[in-house]
Amino acid sequence: MSERITMKGVAECCEMFRANLVPMSPNKFWSNVACGEYDGWVVPREDTKRRQATIYIDGFIDYMHRRGCKIVRPYENYKEEMEI
């Protein structure tokens, strides 16, 4: 079984939401987490002084597909970042 891929943090997740035309700020993100909106793919971490979470990319993609959104990465327009 392969390990799930995670995002770097809340800022990256908010950036992904905004790239997909979903308004998002860290405050709104944490409010949605508290309401259970992202259960299963956002796991708040209890072992830190600041609010942090483990955010799984596959869960984000599934969530956006259920909303009817096509997934766009925020850096798709920057060709130098896409070259391998």
Buried (B, 14 or more C-beta within 10 A) or exposed (E): EEEEEBBEEBEBBBBBBEBBEBEBEEEBBBEBBEEEEBEEBBBEEEEEEEEBBEBBBEBBBEBBEEEEBEEEEBEEEEEEEEEE
